[in-house]
Amino acid sequence: MKQRILIVEDEDKLRRVMELQLQSAGFEVDQAGTAETGLQLADRADIVVTDLRLPGMDGLQFLASLRRQNSHVPVVVMTAFGTVENAVEAMKAGAADFLLKPFSLDHLMAVVQKAIEMRALRDENRQLREQLGMRYEFANIIGRSAAMQEIFATISRVAPSRATVLLAGESGVGKDLIARAIHHHSPRGEKPFVKINCTALPENLMESELFGYEKGAFTGAVASKPGKFEQADSGTVFLDEIGDVPASVQVKLLRVLQERELERLGSNKTRHIDVRVIAATNVDLRLALENGTFREDLYYRLNVVPIDIPPLRSRKEDLPFLAEHFLRKLNKDAGRQMRLTEAAMQKLLAHDWPGNVRQLENVLERSIVLASGDVLDAAAIRLDTSARPREASSGCFVPEGMTLDEYEQAIIREALKRAEGNKSQAARLLGITRNALRYRLSQMGMEG
């Protein structure tokens, strides 16, 4: 499809020469002698080339009206050599480029081509943003159960506000996706979304990563660096696994939430920031409160709007829709046309899914990759043999001759042994946070 260019120029001869040149280059051309006529033709234009000196409405007024009418069309302005400041003013008002009169036809073509490339880039970026946004539309967060519909309703109510949200749920239930959906549907949707995995940050680096540091703050700080919160200014910070934040950093997080301000490491300068905080945890923070590993005041600051995301095993009615969703996605990626049999679906429904939605997607991907035909039957579903169902053992008692405290300490020592002394890994083996483990070790006299 040919690109259409609108020429707005009151000099008939120049307008005609430009028209012939652009038509010979393969463009469709509309022309107007006044800005008022140009506005009537602008809706179908891909590029607008306009003089700044026009009878009636001048070029700058025309540009302002055009921006209100069609904000995406690139505008090239023409101006005489002695009025370059007018071109600069037009560029500030949103013009894509300018031409100084008199100009050659080659120069005209070069500027028009540049404007076309700019239009194509803007269109591509807009489409990518729209496609990214669709990922966080509720239709793409699969959940037809009553519990998930209630969560969607909560997202709709809380997203327009700046209220802090605390997402709770097991690993793999989709906390990240829901956090991004809240951000996407908020007034901050076009602003930064910065995810911080608190488990992945070493304790000695967490403060500098979150709040930034000044040059010379510590060995190796050769230049100042803003932290994650500054990077997210005017947007959203997503604190994943908030239960792993050490006590020293919890104090500073509380200040950010209460005062909307922070100080970089090695600086006394207070910086004011505007961020919305969404936090997530896969452990019970109330237990951490009882253990003294999580500040009560920080908990209540985070827990303004709590959203508990149920595990997959408690909303099995969502599983067929999730399975079909992942199957379509994986088929598209692999260029295949796999389908699930009723027996395969029953096998999926019978599984406990300790890894939740993430595990379901992984199982389907592995099954498709290893399948020989185009049908996934029950035998082709490759479940995780290492994943143990979350069932209570009927005969699970403290070993005879041991107290509960002694038994807990023995388990902790065994976890540390298996993790070769790595406390973060040992905490993961035990299913508790690193801070909860540190608290228990301090009670055992082993924290050092």
N, C-alpha and C positions, 0 to 999 in steps of 0.2 A: 504494500500500500504506500502511495506516494506521500511524502511529508508536505504539509500545507503551510505556506508562509504568508503572513499579512504585512504589507508595506503601508505605513502611514506617513505620507510626505505631501506637502502642499505644492511642491514644484513638479508640474506635470512631466516635463522632459526627463528629469532624474528618475521619477517614479517609473516611467516607461522603460528606461534603460535597465534599471534594476529588475523589472519584471521579465524582460526578454532574457537577461542573463540567468536568472534563477529558473525560468522555464526550460532553457536550453540545458540546464544541469539536472533536469528531471523533477523539479518541484512543481506542485500546484501553487498558484499565486492569487491572492486577493489583494486589492489595493484600495486605499481611501485617502482623500485629500484633507480630511479633518479628523480630529480625535473622536468627535461625536459619531461619525460614520464608522470609524475604526472599532469603537466599542460594540457596535451592532454586529460586526463580523468576527470579533475576537474569540467567540466561543468555539469555533471550529478550527482555530489556528494552532499549529504545533510550535511555531516560532513567530514572534512579532518584532519587526524592525521599524522603529519610529524616529522621526525627527523630534528634537526638543522644542524647536520654535514652530509653533503651529497657530493658525488663526483660531480664535475662540479659546477653547480649552488648550492649555499648553502641554508640552510633553510630560512634565513632572506630574501635573494633575491627571493626565491620561494614564500614566504609570500607576498612580495611587488607585484610580478607579479600576484599572485592569487587575490589580492585585486583589481587590475586593471581589471582583467578578470571576476571575480565573487565576487562582494563586499559583498554579503549577507551570504556566506557560513561560518559557524564558523570553526576556525582552532585551533586544539590542537597540541602543539609542545612538542617534547620529547628531553631531553637533559641529559647529564651525571651529576652526583651529584656535581662534581667540577666546573661546568660552569653555576651556577644558574644565574649569571649576564646576560648570553645570553637569558635565559628564560624571565627575566625582560625586556630586550630590545625587545623581540618578543611581549610581552604583550603590550608594548607601541606602537608597530607597528600594533596592531590590533588583536593579537591572543586572543582566548576566554579563554584558560586555558593552563596549562603545566603539563607534567609528568616527574618526576625525575627517571632516570634509576639507578639501576634496580627497576622495579615496579611490584606489584602483578597484577594478572588478575582481581581481585576484584576492585583494584584501577582504572584500565583501564576502567572497566564497569561503575564505579561511575562517572568518568570524562566525558566519552562519553554521559552518560545519562544527565548530567548537560548541556552539549553542545547542546543536542537535545532540551531540555527544553528552552534554550536560543534562539535557532533557531525558535521554535514555538512562543515564546513571540514576537520576532522581526517581524515575519510574520504577527501575529495578529495586532501588532501596525501599521504596514505598511498598512494593509487592512483597519483598522479603519481610518487612515489618508486619504486614498484614498476615502473612503465612505463619510467622512466629507467634503473633497474637492468637491465631486460631488454635494453636496448641494448648492455650490456656483457657479457651472457651469451655463452658461447662459440658457442652456436647462431646468434647474430646477428653474429659475426665470421666471415665466410665463408672457409673454407679446408679443403678435403678432401685436399689434397696431403700427402705424408709430412712435408714441411718445416713446414707450418702445424700439423699435428697434434703435432709435437714442440714447437713454440712453445706450444701450448695446455697441454701437459703441464708445461712449464717454468713457465707462469703459475700453474698449480694448486699447484706445489711452492713457488714463491717468494712468492706473495701473502700467506700467513699470517705471514710473517716481516717484519722491518723492514729487511732487506738492501737496499742501494742497487742499482738496476738501470740498466744502460746499454743503450739501444735504438739499434741501428745499422741504417740502411737508407736507400735513396734517397727523395727527396721523393715523397709520395703513396702510400707502401706501407701506411700505417695505424699509424704509431707513436703518434699521439695516442690512437687507439681502444684500442690495447693497454695504454698507460699507464693509461687510465681503467679498463680491465678489471682490471688488477692492484690498483688502489686499491679498486674496488668489491668485489672478492673478499677483501679484507684486513679485519682487525679495525677498521681506520680508515674503513671504507666509509661510515659516517654522518657522518664529520668532513669538514672542508674539503678540496677538491682545487683547488689553485691552479696554473694554467698560466702559465709565464713564457716568452715568445718572446724569446730573447736577441738575435736579429737585429733585432727591432723596437725595442729600447731603445737610444737614443743613448748612446754611451760615457760622456759626461759626466753622464748621469742614471742610469746603471745601478746604481751603488752605493746611491744614495738610494732607488731603487725597490725594490731587493732587501732592503735592511737598514733602511730608514726613516731619519728624521732628526728632530732636535730643533728647536724654534723658534729662529730666528736662526742656524742652521747655515750658511746661505748667503743671498744676496740673494733675497728672495721667499719665504723660509721663515717665514711669519707665524704658523704653528702647528705643533706636533709632529705627526708622521704615522708610523704603523707601516709597516714594509715588507712585502713579499710573504711573507717567511718567517714573520713574526709573525702575519700573517693566516692562515697555514696551520698554526699551532700545533696539535698533536695530530692533524694530517691529513697530506696528501701534497703535496709541491712537485714539479711537472713542469717541468724545465729543458729547453725545446726549443731545438735548435741550440746546444748547449753549447760547440761549437767557436768561437763568436763572442764568448765572454766575454774581455775584455781581461785582461792579466796582473795589474793592480792588484786586480781583483775576484776573480781566481782564488785569491789568497792568503786572502781572507776566506771564500770558499766552502769552502776546505780546512778552515778553523777550524770552520765550521758542521758539516761532516761528521765531524771528529775530536772536537771538544769539545762539540758540541750547544749552542753559545752564540754570541752576536753582540753588537755594539755599534752603536747608531744613529749616523749621521753627526752630528758635533757633540756627542757624549756620551761620557763615560768609564764609564757604567754598563753592566755586563755583564748581558745578558738570556739566560736559559736557555730553550731551546725544544725541543720534541719533534716533529720532522718526519721523514717518510720521503722520501727523494729519489729520483726517477726522472729520468734524463737521456736525451736523444736527440740524435743527430747524423746528418747525411747526408753527412758527409765522413770520411775516414780519420784518426782522431785520432793514430794511430801516426806518420803522416806529419807531423802538426803537432808531435809530440814531436821528430822528427828536425830539423825546422826551428827548434825552440826557441820556438815560439809557444804551446805548451801545457805546463803544468807536469806533470812525470812523476809526482810524488806525488799530485796531484789526479786524474790519469788512473787510477791504481791504486785510489784511494778510490772513484771512480765505477764502475769496471769490476769490481765485486764479482760481480755476476751479469750477464754479457753476453748479450743476445738479438739475433741478427742476423736481420732480417726480409728474406726474399728478394724481389727485384723480380718483378713480374707476369710478365715474359717468361720467367722461369726456372721458373714454376709454372703453365703454361698450362692444366693440368688443372682449376685452380680457376676459370678464366675463364667457362665456361658457367654455373656456379652463381652467380658474382658478377653476371653479366649478367642472369640471371633474377631475382635478388634486387633489383637496381636497377630492373628493368623493373616489377616489382610495386609497388615504392615510388613510382616516377614515375607509373605509371598511376593509383594511388590519389590522388596529389596533383593530377593533371591531370583526373581524372574520365574516363579513357579506358580502352580495352581493347586496347592495342597488343600485338602478338606478333611474335617474331623468326622469320624463315624460316631454313632450314638454310644457305642461301647467305649470309645476313647474319651468321650465327654463324661461318661459315668465314672471312668477311672480318675479323671481330673477332679470330679466332684467328691469322690471318696477320699482324696488325699487331704492331709491336715494343713499343708502350706505354712510351715514355720517361717519361711522367707517371704510370705505374702505375695503381693502383686509382682514384685521384681522377680521372685523365684518362678512364678507362673510364666512370665515372659521368657526367662532363661530356659525353662524346660521345653517350651514350645520351639524356641530357636534351635536347641540341641536336637530335638526330635525331627525337625524339618531337615536339618543338615545331614543327619544320619539315615533318613528314610530313603528307600530305594524307588518307591513309586509315587503316585500323586494322592494316595489315601493314607491318612494317619489313623490306624486302628489302635486298639488298646495295647497291643504288643509293641507298637512303634513309639508309644509315649515313654520317654526315658526320664523317669523320676530320679530325684537325688537320693541315692541309697544311703549317703552319709548323714542326711538330715533326719533327726529323730523327731517323732511326733510329740506334740506338747501334751502329754497325758500324765496325769498324776499316778505315780507308782503306789500300789496298794500296800506294799510292805516296806516303805521307806522310813526307817527309824534311825535314831542316833545309835551307833554301835554300842554294844554292851560294855559297861565299864568306863564310858566317856561321858563327860558333861557336854551340853550343847556348845559352850564356849570352846572347849577343847576340840570338839569335832570341827567347828568353824575354822579354828586356827590351823588344824591339820590340812583342811581343804585349801586354805590360803597358801600355806607353805608348799603344797603340791603344785598349785597353779604357778607360783613363782619359780619352782624348780623346772616345770615344763616350759616356762617362758624364759628360762635362763636369766632370771633376775629383772627382766623388762617389765616394769609395773603397768604400763599401758596395755601390753599384750596380756599380762596376767589378769587385769581387770576385764578385758574382753572375754577371756576364758571363763571367768566367774559370772559374767553377765551383769556387772556393776560398773559404775563410773570410776575413773582413775582417782577422783577425790574421795569417793566412798572407800576405795581400797586403802588410800593413804590414811584415812581416819582409823580404819581397823588396824592397820599396821602400827599406828601411834599408840592405840590401846594395847597392842601386843608388845610395845617397846621395841619395834623393829623399823620405825620410820627412817632412822639414819642409815 
